[in-house]
Amino acid sequence: MKVSRHASDVRELDQTEREALELDRTDPLAAYRQRFHLPLGPDGAPAMYFCGHSLGLAPVGARAAVLDELDDWAALGVRAHFEGRHPWYSYHERFRDCGARLVGAVPGEVVMMNSLTVNLHLMLATFYRPTRDRYRILIEEGAFPSDAYAVQSHVVHRGYDPREALCVVAPRPGEHLLRTEDIEAALEADGRRIALVLLPGVHYLTGQCLDMARITAAARRHGCAAGFDLAHAAGNIAMRLHDWDVDFAVWCSYKYLNAGPGAVAGCFVHARHGQVKSLPRLAGWWGNDPRTRFDMRPEFVPREGADGWQLSNPPILALAPLAASLATFDEAGMDALRRKSERLTGYLERLLRQISTTSLEILTPSNPPDRGCQLSLRVRPDARAVVGALEAAGVVADFREPDVIRVAPVPLYNTFHEVWRFARLLSRCLGPRA
Ligand SMILES: Cc1ncc(COP(=O)(O)O)c(C=O)c1O
């Protein structure tokens, strides 16, 4: 597409470059950027990578973490299960505390295992327990397809018709965000028939952060279980899943958690369920009490906590980068990361509002608690072409049909100056104010 420069917009932005550089100079988390490999753009300089909502950058420490395990395998063979530097038999327990800190859980409520969708299936098998009167699942319109498919498949599996068994909440006509009061109203109207509420913590398309505490409380009032897909929330926003009394949650680790493509996912099961060994579940030997696992008994005795939902012995080579990544999260602290995130995304929003034309609309809520780091931009008439032009200029963002560009400034590795450069580029791509 033709990239035209609109002089007054660009002049306004030029004046703010010094401010961006100053914000970086005084950023207490600035040094963390060096802990990541920065992909290069077409000009050979580091790209402006705003795609952490899709795949986070590679931590520098990931390679050594994987090599350590490969070396232990080479040196010790099967003995590495117990004699390795990080014994594989209990490897997943490395995530017990740091995984819990990440989502506001108590140790034992979080286990890292499988992938997000697999964990969602495991949780649905336990928490979707339809009865004759209560069999519906409340989900949002336009849910991420994997969630929609998983939910539909469980409904069908239990002999219900998804057209009847799904209670779909949607934004009001002419709006694009969900209103908590509408979710509450749906529960008020139909709560007696709803078995389970499954919603995102942060919506993948709009970047909206839902009020998980309020939604969970409403679900509980009506006797429904409440679960959340935290794919876009984990490592992005601060949460208190335990205090909010959430029943379960699942998330992936390849986005804001920077643990690599297809990384091992997370699963939260509230302690009040983790203690109930009789809860129905899809079982595997790694969920069995480790003290008796190798007794090879036919009866399954689940380990207490989220660990009791594990199926298989964990993929150590895939978990190693997660260990490297979560160490960084622990060091920086989720609260400090969130503080920077609010400033960084707020800065991006402020710059975008300066250049706003009728061809640009910010879909993501403006109120910081109602969003994570991502801003979803509706760009018309041709968002795809704008993404192409941005890419050619060294920006990595992404396009979602039909007209949305998602941009995520990530506090661990993005800078205020990159945000400023992005805003200037976008203003050039969009042309004069309409
Ligand atoms: C909101 C959401 N849910 C589910 C998934 C599916 O995750 P996975 O492929 O790891 O199962 C994704 C993937 O991007 C996602 O963004």
Ligand as a Chemical Component Dictionary entry (heavy atoms), coordinates in Angstrom:
data_LIG
# 
_chem_comp.id                   LIG 
_chem_comp.type                 NON-POLYMER 
_chem_comp.pdbx_formal_charge   0 
_chem_comp.three_letter_code    LIG 
# 
loop_
_chem_comp_atom.comp_id 
_chem_comp_atom.atom_id 
_chem_comp_atom.alt_atom_id 
_chem_comp_atom.type_symbol 
_chem_comp_atom.charge 
_chem_comp_atom.model_Cartn_x 
_chem_comp_atom.model_Cartn_y 
_chem_comp_atom.model_Cartn_z 
_chem_comp_atom.pdbx_ordinal 
LIG C1 C1 C 0 -7.813 -17.842 23.809 1  
LIG C2 C2 C 0 -7.174 -19.099 23.313 2  
LIG N1 N1 N 0 -7.689 -20.296 23.677 3  
LIG C3 C3 C 0 -7.161 -21.450 23.242 4  
LIG C4 C4 C 0 -6.065 -21.459 22.402 5  
LIG C5 C5 C 0 -5.547 -22.781 21.920 6  
LIG O1 O1 O 0 -4.368 -23.106 22.534 7  
LIG P1 P1 P 0 -3.583 -24.497 22.264 8  
LIG O2 O2 O 0 -3.361 -24.590 20.792 9  
LIG O3 O3 O 0 -2.303 -24.289 22.981 10 
LIG O4 O4 O 0 -4.403 -25.584 22.802 11 
LIG C6 C6 C 0 -5.482 -20.251 22.019 12 
LIG C7 C7 C 0 -4.317 -20.223 21.124 13 
LIG O5 O5 O 0 -3.829 -19.219 20.705 14 
LIG C8 C8 C 0 -6.056 -19.041 22.481 15 
LIG O6 O6 O 0 -5.563 -17.853 22.126 16 
# 
loop_
_chem_comp_bond.comp_id 
_chem_comp_bond.atom_id_1 
_chem_comp_bond.atom_id_2 
_chem_comp_bond.value_order 
_chem_comp_bond.pdbx_ordinal 
LIG C1 C2 SING 1  
LIG C2 N1 SING 2  
LIG C2 C8 DOUB 3  
LIG N1 C3 DOUB 4  
LIG C3 C4 SING 5  
LIG C4 C5 SING 6  
LIG C4 C6 DOUB 7  
LIG C5 O1 SING 8  
LIG O1 P1 SING 9  
LIG P1 O2 DOUB 10 
LIG P1 O3 SING 11 
LIG P1 O4 SING 12 
LIG C6 C7 SING 13 
LIG C6 C8 SING 14 
LIG C7 O5 DOUB 15 
LIG C8 O6 SING 16 
# 
